[in-house]
Each structure stands twice: as C-alpha cells, then as structure tokens.
Amino acid sequence: MEVVGSIFAWIGESEAVLSGIAATIVILGVLYAPLRRLLGRSHVSDPAAPPSPPPAEIAHELHADSPSIAVMPFANLSAEAEQEFLADGLTEDIILGLSRVKQLFVIARNTCFTYKGRTPDAQVVSQELGVRYVLEGSVRRTGDRIRVTAQLVDARTRTQKWAEHFDRKLEEILEVDDEVTEAIVAALQPALRRAEAEHARRAAPEDLTAWALVNRAWVAVQSDLGNVQAAEEAIRACVDALELDPDYALAHAVLAHAKSLLFHQPQPIDTRAEALASIRQALELDADDPLVHHCHAALLGNLGRTDDAIRAWERAIELDPNNAGARAGLGIASIFKRRADESLELIDAALCRSPADPLQYHWLGNRALALMLTGHVEEAVDVAQASLQRKPSRLAYAVLATALAHEDRLEEAGQAYAELAERSPGLAADDFAQMAGALAPDPEWREVVRQALLRAAEAADQANHA
C-alpha cells in the first residue's frame, strides 16, 4: 500500500494552489486507507446531471447581484523604488478589509495585482472583471511623511463616488487602510444598506519593517507554492520579521505555511514539529485573522489531515468570504472526500473572485478532475486543455488522458499519458488507475474511470513500441 499511497505525492510537489491554497492535492499521498473506508459510504452523483456553468458566466451573475469592487494596485510615486512595498502592502490590506464586508463582492488580490504597472481605464477593468466599482490610488513618501490618495469610481458611468488624500507620518500608514475601507463602505452605503465597516486589518506589528518582510513572504509563497527557493526565502523573511516583532501572528503563520511547502519535495525537509509550533503560536496571538486560518488549513492539508483542513478552510472563509484561495482549497479537499460535485461550486467561486489568478491553472486542473469524476467527460477535456494552456501540470495531463480514453480518442489519450509518465518516473498505471477511480462518488462510474486511465496507459505503451 505504500506504493499506492505515494503515487499522488508527486501531483502536489510543484502544483500547489493558492490563492491560497496550499498543496492539498498531496493529501492523497497519505489518504489511501481513509479512501478505502469511504468506499462503503453512499454519496452518488448523477453523471447525466448538467455541469456547472463556465466560471466567466458565474462571475457576471454574482457581480450583477451584489455591489462589487476591484482594487487596483496603488502606484508608488516615491523617488525610491524600494518603497514599492508600501504601496503593495497598503493595497493588500485594503483588499482584505473590504473582503470582510459580507455584502460586498471583492476581486481577489492575485487578480488585482495583474494590473500592477498599468493604468487601465475603470470601464475596461469593469468589463474584464465584471465589477461595478474600481478603487485607484497612489502612495508618495517624502522623508518621514507619507501621502496616500484614493478615489472610488463607478466604472459603468466613469463617475467618481468618493476621493480623499491622507497625510500621515510613515509609522501611521497602517491606520490608513482602515480609514479607506470605512470611507468606501460609507460611499456605497445606499447599495450596501445594512453593511457596516468592520475593522478587518490584521493585527499590525510593532515594526513597519516586519510588516514589509511578511508581506513579501506572503506574496512569494502565494505566487508559486511549488517553488522551493521562494519557500526558503519566505522562511528567512519571516524569521527576520519575528526577530523584530516576536508577537506578529501573521509572521508565525506564513512561516508555518512556507515550511509546509517543503514537506513533499524530492528531498523533503522534515520541519513538521516546527511548523505546527509556529501555527499554534499564530492562532494564540490572533485567532480571528483569516490569513492565519488560511495558513493553518494549508499546513493541515500538507500533513494529510483532510477533515481538519476542511474545517480550517471553512473558518478562513467565514472570516473572509472573498478569500478565493480558501474556497479553492476547500473545493480541492472536497474532491478527496468523494464530494466532487460540491467541489465544482467552490472552485468556480474561487475563479469568479480571482479570474486572472496566477494559480488559475491549478484550479482549472482540479475543476477538470471534478468534472471527470462526476461524469462530465467532454467538459473535463476542455477544462484540462485550458489548464495546460496556462501551465503544463501532471494533474491536468492525468485528467486529460483519462477523459480522452473514455471518448475513444486513444491516440490523443496515449500522448497525454506519455506526457504524464515523462513527468512522473516510476508511475504504476494499475495503482494510479485504482486511486483515481476511488475518488469518483458513483461506484459504477469509479470503475469506468479506472478502466479509461488504463486504456490511456496502454495506448501510450503501444505508441512507444510502434
């Protein structure tokens, strides 16, 4: 069983999500026994049921039903390029603050930052992201003073709803995001009605440098959770931040998150005890920070503690309903509990909230997996191909090979499986097919999936010996 249990570890080595999302796909590396027990449960979906609509359509539906906003990265107008972290950190904190207003639909940070360095027209942003409001701003530092300007635009009419500038001492910058959040909610009060501004900014550290270090570490691990160098750099940054402020909860949490990304590398570094100690410290310091719970869920996922990870993802979403990464993480974990039908709604919600996320390829790969496991094979082919267009991944190749074989497109299925095998030396087709099938909610469909993957493997083998 060890061989079977280890097959899926490679899936998450360089393809972990999220937005937030830690490498929950590697849960399968330690999930074989629980899956066997789950086979006795009756949770069956109808393969003939219509699939969920494409993410773009869902996004427009959601945005049309609620006030929605995208925060453009604040421009750094300071003479020093190194002050960029002030603008980026302020932008991220404002996004987090607005996300806590449950009646407001907020585009996720990763998508917002794809506009960094550009000055797109608000109406263009509205059309691309499906939002009604766009927040723009800038940060300028002069000596020990800082000026922040911001304006809220109704993108449909290009009219200004609110504008303000804030002159502060440098050490007071962490107060500005609360003021901007409250002002925006006040400006949108007619639309939000009962919405109240919540003080959502994470607990500020005593030292501004610590805040900058942790912000950089968080961005690094969220940009590429499979990048060992980025994880190691994030660890060093968090250690430096904690030397400046030992009680900075988010620094402890991101440190734990970064260490968990090294668990499943080809030459893993065993830092489990250290990572668990760090996340416990973070939770003790700030039990209501959604990013702390995000990191907690990521760590639990990488430890294979699926049920605990699901509860942590749910808590992160409760605290921050617009956390795209947490929704995708919960959706991926649901697949491994044989609830692939539920995962589609969650992953689609993540894609809506961050439609240009750098980690979208992984979310789409898991969406393709969920579609295949619920019998929507033709759509699974399309979504897997869309994932591969963004970035090649073993997960997407595995889904594509299986789905194509089921459609009797054996030559293409063999090619996809060959790509999968090239990226996975020592892959055992029989064991892999058994585990892949075990994820299907429907027992009959489970066998169909298993046989389809074996046919893809056979087609690859025949092509190799032709």
C-alpha positions as CSV (number, residue, x, y, z in Angstrom):
1,M,0.0,0.0,0.0
2,E,3.0,2.4,0.4
3,V,3.4,2.5,-3.3
4,V,-0.2,3.3,-3.9
5,G,-0.1,5.9,-1.1
6,S,2.9,7.6,-2.6
7,I,1.6,7.9,-6.1
8,F,-0.2,11.2,-5.6
9,A,2.5,12.9,-3.7
10,W,4.1,14.0,-7.0
11,I,0.9,15.8,-8.0
12,G,1.4,18.4,-5.4
13,E,5.2,18.9,-5.5
14,S,5.1,21.8,-7.8
15,E,1.4,22.4,-8.4
16,A,0.0,23.5,-5.1
17,V,-2.5,26.3,-5.2
18,L,-3.4,29.0,-3.8
19,S,-4.8,31.6,-3.5
20,G,-4.3,30.4,-1.2
21,I,-4.2,27.4,-1.3
22,A,-1.6,25.0,0.0
23,A,-0.8,21.8,-1.8
24,T,-4.0,20.0,-0.7
25,I,-3.6,17.7,-3.7
26,V,-0.8,15.9,-1.8
27,I,-3.4,14.8,0.7
28,L,-3.7,11.7,-1.5
29,G,-0.2,10.7,-0.5
30,V,-1.5,9.6,2.9
31,L,-5.1,9.1,2.1
32,Y,-5.4,5.6,0.8
33,A,-6.8,4.0,3.9
34,P,-9.4,6.7,4.6
35,L,-10.5,6.4,0.9
36,R,-10.9,2.7,1.3
37,R,-13.2,3.3,4.3
38,L,-15.1,5.9,2.3
39,L,-15.9,3.4,-0.4
40,G,-18.6,2.0,1.9
41,R,-20.5,5.3,2.1
42,S,-23.2,6.2,-0.3
43,H,-22.6,9.5,-1.9
44,V,-23.5,9.2,-5.5
45,S,-23.9,11.9,-8.1
46,D,-25.7,11.7,-11.4
47,P,-23.2,11.7,-14.3
48,A,-26.0,12.9,-16.6
49,A,-26.7,16.0,-14.5
50,P,-25.8,19.2,-16.2
51,P,-22.4,20.6,-15.3
52,S,-22.0,24.0,-13.6
53,P,-21.7,27.0,-16.0
54,P,-18.4,28.3,-17.0
55,P,-16.6,30.5,-14.5
56,A,-17.0,33.7,-16.6
57,E,-20.8,33.3,-16.7
58,I,-20.9,32.7,-12.9
59,A,-18.8,35.7,-12.3
60,H,-21.1,38.0,-14.1
61,E,-24.1,36.6,-12.4
62,L,-22.5,37.1,-9.0
63,H,-21.3,40.6,-9.7
64,A,-24.7,41.6,-11.1
65,D,-26.4,40.6,-7.9
66,S,-24.2,42.4,-5.4
67,P,-22.0,45.6,-5.1
68,S,-18.7,44.6,-6.5
69,I,-15.2,46.2,-6.4
70,A,-11.7,45.7,-7.7
71,V,-8.8,47.5,-6.0
72,M,-6.1,48.5,-8.4
73,P,-2.5,48.2,-7.1
74,F,-1.6,51.6,-5.6
75,A,1.1,53.4,-7.6
76,N,4.4,54.2,-5.9
77,L,5.1,57.8,-6.6
78,S,8.1,57.9,-4.3
79,A,11.6,58.6,-5.7
80,E,12.9,55.3,-4.3
81,A,11.8,52.1,-6.0
82,E,12.3,50.2,-2.7
83,Q,9.3,52.0,-1.3
84,E,7.2,49.8,-3.6
85,F,6.4,47.5,-0.6
86,L,4.4,50.4,1.0
87,A,2.1,50.7,-2.0
88,D,1.7,46.9,-2.4
89,G,1.2,46.3,1.3
90,L,-1.4,49.1,1.6
91,T,-3.3,47.7,-1.4
92,E,-3.4,44.2,0.0
93,D,-4.6,45.4,3.4
94,I,-7.4,47.4,1.8
95,I,-8.5,44.4,-0.2
96,L,-8.5,42.3,3.0
97,G,-10.5,45.0,4.8
98,L,-13.1,45.3,2.1
99,S,-13.4,41.5,1.9
100,R,-14.7,41.4,5.4
101,V,-17.8,43.3,4.4
102,K,-20.0,40.4,3.6
103,Q,-22.4,42.3,1.3
104,L,-19.5,43.4,-0.9
105,F,-18.0,41.2,-3.7
106,V,-14.3,41.9,-3.8
107,I,-11.9,40.7,-6.6
108,A,-9.0,38.7,-5.0
109,R,-5.6,40.2,-4.6
110,N,-3.8,37.9,-7.1
111,T,-6.1,39.1,-10.0
112,C,-5.9,42.7,-8.9
113,F,-2.2,42.6,-9.0
114,T,-2.1,41.5,-12.6
115,Y,-2.9,45.2,-13.3
116,K,0.3,46.4,-11.5
117,G,2.3,48.8,-13.5
118,R,-0.6,49.7,-15.7
119,T,-3.2,52.4,-15.6
120,P,-6.3,50.8,-17.2
121,D,-9.5,52.7,-17.7
122,A,-12.0,51.8,-15.0
123,Q,-14.6,50.9,-17.5
124,V,-12.1,48.4,-19.1
125,V,-11.5,46.8,-15.7
126,S,-15.2,46.6,-15.1
127,Q,-15.7,44.8,-18.4
128,E,-12.8,42.4,-17.8
129,L,-13.7,41.5,-14.2
130,G,-17.4,42.2,-14.1
131,V,-17.3,44.7,-11.3
132,R,-19.1,47.9,-10.8
133,Y,-16.6,49.9,-8.7
134,V,-12.9,50.4,-9.1
135,L,-10.6,51.8,-6.4
136,E,-7.5,53.6,-7.6
137,G,-4.7,55.2,-5.6
138,S,-1.1,56.2,-5.0
139,V,1.5,56.4,-2.3
140,R,4.2,59.0,-2.1
141,R,6.9,59.1,0.7
142,T,8.8,62.3,1.5
143,G,11.2,61.9,4.4
144,D,9.2,60.6,7.4
145,R,5.9,61.6,5.9
146,I,3.6,59.7,3.5
147,R,0.7,60.8,1.4
148,V,-1.9,58.3,0.2
149,T,-4.5,59.4,-2.3
150,A,-7.5,57.2,-3.3
151,Q,-10.6,57.5,-5.4
152,L,-13.6,55.2,-5.9
153,V,-15.0,55.2,-9.4
154,D,-18.4,53.9,-10.6
155,A,-16.9,52.1,-13.6
156,R,-20.2,51.9,-15.5
157,T,-20.6,55.7,-15.7
158,R,-16.9,56.7,-15.1
159,T,-18.2,58.9,-12.2
160,Q,-16.3,59.5,-9.0
161,K,-18.1,58.2,-5.9
162,W,-15.5,59.3,-3.4
163,A,-12.0,60.7,-3.3
164,E,-9.6,61.6,-0.5
165,H,-6.0,62.1,0.5
166,F,-4.3,61.1,3.7
167,D,-1.2,62.8,5.0
168,R,0.5,60.8,7.8
169,K,3.7,60.0,9.5
170,L,5.3,56.9,8.0
171,E,4.6,54.8,11.1
172,E,0.9,55.7,10.8
173,I,0.5,54.1,7.3
174,L,-1.1,51.0,8.9
175,E,-4.0,53.2,10.0
176,V,-4.8,54.4,6.5
177,D,-6.3,51.1,5.2
178,D,-9.0,51.2,7.9
179,E,-9.9,54.7,7.0
180,V,-10.1,53.9,3.3
181,T,-12.2,50.8,4.0
182,E,-14.6,52.7,6.1
183,A,-14.9,55.6,3.6
184,I,-15.6,53.2,0.8
185,V,-18.3,51.4,2.7
186,A,-19.8,54.8,3.6
187,A,-19.8,55.9,0.0
188,L,-21.5,52.6,-1.0
189,Q,-24.0,52.7,1.9
190,P,-27.1,53.1,-0.3
191,A,-26.2,49.9,-2.2
192,L,-24.9,48.0,0.9
193,R,-27.8,49.2,3.1
194,R,-27.1,47.3,6.3
195,A,-23.4,46.8,5.7
196,E,-21.2,48.1,8.4
197,A,-17.5,48.8,8.2
198,E,-15.6,46.1,10.0
199,H,-12.1,46.8,11.3
200,A,-10.6,44.0,9.3
201,R,-6.9,44.9,9.1
202,R,-4.8,42.2,10.6
203,A,-3.1,43.0,13.8
204,A,-0.4,45.5,13.0
205,P,3.2,44.6,14.0
206,E,5.1,47.0,16.2
207,D,7.8,47.4,13.5
208,L,7.0,48.5,10.0
209,T,9.9,46.5,8.6
210,A,8.4,43.3,10.0
211,W,5.2,44.1,8.2
212,A,7.1,44.6,4.9
213,L,9.0,41.4,5.3
214,V,5.9,39.3,6.0
215,N,4.1,41.0,3.1
216,R,6.9,40.0,0.8
217,A,7.0,36.4,2.2
218,W,3.2,36.1,1.7
219,V,3.4,37.3,-1.9
220,A,6.3,34.9,-2.6
221,V,4.5,31.7,-1.4
222,Q,1.2,32.7,-3.0
223,S,2.8,33.3,-6.4
224,D,4.3,29.8,-6.7
225,L,3.6,27.4,-3.9
226,G,5.8,24.7,-5.6
227,N,8.9,26.9,-5.8
228,V,11.4,25.7,-3.2
229,Q,13.6,28.8,-3.4
230,A,10.5,31.0,-2.9
231,A,9.5,29.0,0.2
232,E,13.0,29.2,1.6
233,E,13.2,32.9,1.0
234,A,9.8,33.3,2.7
235,I,11.1,31.4,5.7
236,R,14.1,33.6,6.1
237,A,11.9,36.8,5.7
238,C,9.5,35.6,8.4
239,V,12.4,34.7,10.8
240,D,13.8,38.2,10.3
241,A,10.4,39.7,10.9
242,L,10.0,37.7,14.2
243,E,13.3,38.9,15.4
244,L,11.9,42.5,15.1
245,D,8.4,41.6,16.4
246,P,8.1,38.2,18.2
247,D,4.3,38.6,18.6
248,Y,3.4,39.2,15.0
249,A,0.8,36.5,14.4
250,L,0.9,36.6,10.6
251,A,4.7,36.1,10.6
252,H,4.3,32.9,12.6
253,A,1.5,31.7,10.3
254,V,3.3,32.4,7.0
255,L,6.4,30.8,8.4
256,A,4.4,27.6,9.1
257,H,2.8,27.8,5.7
258,A,6.2,28.2,3.9
259,K,7.7,25.3,5.9
260,S,4.8,23.0,5.0
261,L,5.6,23.6,1.3
262,L,8.8,21.7,1.8
263,F,7.2,18.5,3.2
264,H,6.7,16.8,-0.2
265,Q,9.8,17.9,-2.2
266,P,12.0,15.2,-3.7
267,Q,14.4,15.7,-0.8
268,P,11.9,16.8,1.9
269,I,12.9,18.8,4.9
270,D,11.2,17.5,8.0
271,T,10.0,20.6,9.7
272,R,6.6,19.3,10.8
273,A,7.1,19.9,14.5
274,E,8.4,23.4,13.9
275,A,5.6,24.3,11.5
276,L,3.0,23.1,13.9
277,A,4.5,25.1,16.8
278,S,4.5,28.2,14.6
279,I,0.9,27.9,13.6
280,R,-0.2,27.2,17.2
281,Q,1.6,30.4,18.2
282,A,-0.1,32.3,15.4
283,L,-3.6,31.1,16.4
284,E,-2.9,32.0,20.0
285,L,-1.8,35.5,19.0
286,D,-4.7,36.2,16.6
287,A,-7.5,33.7,16.4
288,D,-9.6,35.9,14.1
289,D,-7.2,36.7,11.3
290,P,-8.5,35.0,8.1
291,L,-4.9,34.7,6.7
292,V,-3.8,32.9,9.8
293,H,-6.5,30.3,9.3
294,H,-5.7,30.2,5.6
295,C,-2.1,29.2,6.5
296,H,-3.4,26.7,9.1
297,A,-5.6,25.0,6.5
298,A,-2.7,24.8,4.1
299,L,-0.5,23.2,6.7
300,L,-3.1,20.7,7.7
301,G,-3.6,19.8,4.0
302,N,0.1,19.2,3.5
303,L,0.0,16.9,6.6
304,G,-2.8,14.9,5.0
305,R,-5.3,15.8,7.8
306,T,-8.1,16.4,5.4
307,D,-11.0,16.8,7.8
308,D,-9.1,19.2,9.9
309,A,-8.0,21.1,6.8
310,I,-11.6,21.4,5.7
311,R,-12.7,22.9,9.0
312,A,-9.8,25.4,8.8
313,W,-10.7,26.4,5.2
314,E,-14.3,26.9,6.3
315,R,-13.2,29.1,9.2
316,A,-11.0,31.2,6.8
317,I,-14.0,31.7,4.5
318,E,-16.2,32.6,7.4
319,L,-13.8,35.3,8.4
320,D,-13.2,36.5,4.8
321,P,-16.0,35.5,2.4
322,N,-14.0,36.8,-0.6
323,N,-10.9,34.6,0.0
324,A,-10.6,33.0,-3.4
325,G,-7.7,30.7,-2.3
326,A,-9.6,29.4,0.7
327,R,-12.6,28.5,-1.5
328,A,-10.4,26.7,-4.0
329,G,-8.6,24.9,-1.1
330,L,-11.9,23.7,0.3
331,G,-13.1,22.7,-3.1
332,I,-10.0,20.6,-3.7
333,A,-10.2,19.0,-0.3
334,S,-13.8,18.1,-1.1
335,I,-12.7,16.1,-4.1
336,F,-10.6,13.9,-1.9
337,K,-13.7,13.3,0.3
338,R,-15.5,12.0,-2.7
339,R,-17.6,15.1,-3.0
340,A,-16.5,16.2,-6.4
341,D,-19.9,17.6,-7.2
342,E,-19.6,20.1,-4.3
343,S,-16.1,21.0,-5.3
344,L,-17.2,22.4,-8.6
345,E,-19.2,25.2,-6.9
346,L,-16.4,26.1,-4.6
347,I,-13.7,26.1,-7.4
348,D,-16.0,28.2,-9.6
349,A,-16.5,30.7,-6.8
350,A,-12.7,31.0,-6.5
351,L,-12.3,31.6,-10.2
352,C,-15.0,34.3,-10.0
353,R,-13.3,36.1,-7.2
354,S,-9.8,35.9,-8.9
355,P,-10.4,35.4,-12.6
356,A,-6.8,36.2,-13.6
357,D,-5.1,34.4,-10.7
358,P,-1.6,33.2,-11.5
359,L,-2.6,29.9,-9.9
360,Q,-5.6,29.5,-12.1
361,Y,-4.0,26.6,-14.0
362,H,-4.2,24.5,-10.9
363,W,-7.7,25.4,-10.0
364,L,-8.8,24.5,-13.6
365,G,-6.9,21.2,-13.3
366,N,-8.9,20.3,-10.2
367,R,-12.1,21.6,-11.8
368,A,-11.4,19.2,-14.7
369,L,-10.8,16.4,-12.3
370,A,-14.1,17.1,-10.5
371,L,-15.9,17.2,-13.9
372,M,-14.5,13.9,-14.9
373,L,-15.3,12.3,-11.6
374,T,-18.9,13.4,-11.9
375,G,-19.3,12.1,-15.5
376,H,-19.0,15.3,-17.4
377,V,-16.2,14.0,-19.5
378,E,-16.4,16.2,-22.6
379,E,-16.2,19.3,-20.5
380,A,-13.4,17.8,-18.5
381,V,-11.4,17.5,-21.7
382,D,-11.9,21.2,-22.5
383,V,-11.1,22.4,-19.0
384,A,-8.0,20.2,-18.7
385,Q,-6.7,21.6,-22.0
386,A,-7.4,25.1,-20.7
387,S,-5.4,24.4,-17.7
388,L,-2.5,23.1,-19.8
389,Q,-2.6,26.2,-21.9
390,R,-1.8,28.2,-18.8
391,K,0.9,25.9,-17.5
392,P,1.6,22.2,-18.0
393,S,0.9,20.1,-15.0
394,R,0.7,16.4,-14.1
395,L,-2.8,16.7,-12.7
396,A,-4.2,18.1,-16.0
397,Y,-2.4,15.5,-18.1
398,A,-3.8,12.7,-15.9
399,V,-7.3,14.0,-16.3
400,L,-6.9,14.7,-20.0
401,A,-5.5,11.2,-20.6
402,T,-8.4,9.5,-18.8
403,A,-11.1,11.7,-20.3
404,L,-9.8,11.3,-23.9
405,A,-9.6,7.5,-23.5
406,H,-13.2,7.4,-22.3
407,E,-14.1,9.4,-25.5
408,D,-12.2,6.7,-27.6
409,R,-9.7,9.3,-28.7
410,L,-6.9,6.8,-27.9
411,E,-4.1,8.4,-29.8
412,E,-4.5,11.7,-28.0
413,A,-5.1,9.9,-24.7
414,G,-1.8,8.0,-25.2
415,Q,0.0,11.2,-25.9
416,A,-1.4,12.8,-22.8
417,Y,-0.4,9.8,-20.7
418,A,3.1,9.8,-22.2
419,E,3.5,13.4,-21.0
420,L,2.2,12.4,-17.6
421,A,4.6,9.4,-17.4
422,E,7.6,11.6,-18.5
423,R,6.9,13.9,-15.6
424,S,6.4,11.0,-13.2
425,P,9.2,8.4,-13.4
426,G,8.1,5.1,-11.9
427,L,4.4,5.7,-12.3
428,A,2.5,2.5,-11.8
429,A,-0.6,2.6,-14.1
430,D,-2.6,0.0,-12.2
431,D,-2.2,1.6,-8.8
432,F,-2.7,5.0,-10.2
433,A,-5.9,4.0,-12.0
434,Q,-7.2,2.4,-8.8
435,M,-6.7,5.5,-6.8
436,A,-8.1,7.8,-9.5
437,G,-11.2,5.8,-9.7
438,A,-11.6,5.7,-5.9
439,L,-12.3,9.4,-5.9
440,A,-15.5,9.0,-8.0
441,P,-18.6,9.4,-6.0
442,D,-20.6,6.9,-8.1
443,P,-19.3,3.3,-7.6
444,E,-20.2,2.3,-11.2
445,W,-18.5,5.4,-12.6
446,R,-15.5,4.6,-10.4
447,E,-14.8,1.5,-12.5
448,V,-15.3,3.4,-15.7
449,V,-12.7,6.0,-14.7
450,R,-10.2,3.2,-13.7
451,Q,-10.6,1.4,-17.0
452,A,-10.3,4.6,-19.0
453,L,-7.0,5.5,-17.4
454,L,-5.6,2.0,-18.0
455,R,-6.6,2.3,-21.7
456,A,-4.7,5.6,-21.9
457,A,-1.6,3.9,-20.4
458,E,-1.9,1.0,-22.8
459,A,-2.2,3.4,-25.8
460,A,0.9,5.2,-24.7
461,D,2.8,1.9,-24.3
462,Q,1.7,0.8,-27.8
463,A,2.8,4.1,-29.3
464,N,6.2,3.8,-27.6
465,H,6.8,0.4,-29.1
466,A,5.4,1.1,-32.5
